[in-house]
Amino acid sequence: MVHFSHLLRMGLLGWGALAGPALQAQGVPVPQPPAASALAPPTAVDAVLDPAAPVPAIRYRSVFGHAPTGVESTEIDWRRANDDVGQFRRGHVDILKWESQHEGKH
């Protein structure tokens, strides 16, 4: 279903598209927007938008700068670690069950 307002808008847009060139051809002056330089004096925003403006160098800081470095001080037997993880056959569900049975002990 087409709404009347849509038809009205389309009609007015169509009329404007047809009448605009006809008015220009008759010599009717069409107002033009003023040049950007005539609107306002240059501001800090203009300096930001200037591609020739100098840009300060960016200092690189690694996100890992505060991370611990070096080798682990403790060593765990891999077989024991593997067996410890292997006791949780159903994965996360078993881990949650174990944690609820050992509250505050892990």
C-alpha positions in Angstrom: 0.0 0.0 0.0 1.4 3.4 -1.0 0.9 6.2 1.4 -0.3 9.6 0.2 2.7 11.3 1.9 5.1 9.1 -0.1 3.3 10.1 -3.4 3.3 13.7 -2.4 7.1 13.7 -1.6 7.9 11.8 -4.8 5.8 14.3 -6.8 7.5 17.3 -5.1 10.9 15.8 -5.7 10.1 15.1 -9.3 8.8 18.6 -9.8 12.0 20.0 -8.2 14.2 17.8 -10.4 12.4 19.0 -13.5 12.0 22.7 -12.5 15.5 23.3 -11.2 17.2 23.1 -14.6 14.4 25.0 -16.2 14.7 27.8 -13.7 18.5 27.9 -14.3 18.0 28.0 -18.0 15.8 31.0 -17.7 18.5 32.9 -15.9 16.9 32.8 -12.4 19.7 33.1 -9.9 20.2 30.1 -7.8 21.8 30.8 -4.4 25.2 29.1 -4.0 26.7 28.4 -0.6 29.5 30.7 0.4 33.1 29.5 0.1 34.5 27.9 3.2 37.1 30.7 3.6 34.3 33.3 3.7 32.5 31.6 6.6 35.0 31.8 9.4 38.6 32.4 10.2 40.9 29.3 10.4 40.6 27.4 13.7 42.3 24.5 15.4 40.0 22.1 13.6 41.3 23.4 10.3 44.8 22.6 11.5 43.8 19.1 12.3 42.3 18.6 8.9 45.3 20.0 7.1 47.3 17.0 5.6 50.5 19.1 5.7 50.3 19.7 9.4 53.2 18.3 11.5 52.4 15.2 13.5 54.2 14.3 16.7 56.0 11.0 16.9 54.1 8.2 18.8 56.1 6.6 21.6 55.8 2.8 21.5 55.0 1.1 24.8 54.5 -2.7 24.8 51.4 -4.0 26.5 53.6 -6.8 27.9 56.0 -4.4 29.6 54.8 -5.3 33.1 54.4 -9.0 32.5 56.7 -11.4 34.4 59.8 -12.5 32.7 62.1 -15.4 33.1 61.6 -19.1 33.7 59.3 -20.7 36.2 60.9 -21.4 39.5 58.9 -24.6 40.2 58.8 -27.7 38.3 55.9 -30.1 38.2 56.1 -33.7 37.1 54.2 -33.8 33.8 52.8 -37.3 34.5 51.3 -36.2 37.8 49.8 -33.0 36.2 48.4 -35.2 33.4 46.8 -37.6 36.0 45.4 -34.6 38.0 43.6 -33.3 34.9 42.6 -36.8 33.8 40.5 -37.3 36.9 37.9 -34.8 35.5 36.5 -37.1 32.8 33.4 -34.9 32.1 35.4 -31.7 31.9 34.0 -28.5 33.5 31.1 -30.2 35.2 33.5 -32.5 37.2 35.7 -29.5 38.1 32.7 -27.6 39.5 31.7 -30.7 41.5 35.2 -31.0 42.9 35.3 -27.3 43.8 32.0 -27.5 45.6 33.3 -30.5 47.7 36.6 -28.8 48.5 35.5 -25.2 49.3 38.4 -23.0 50.3 40.9 -25.8 50.1 42.2 -25.2 46.6 
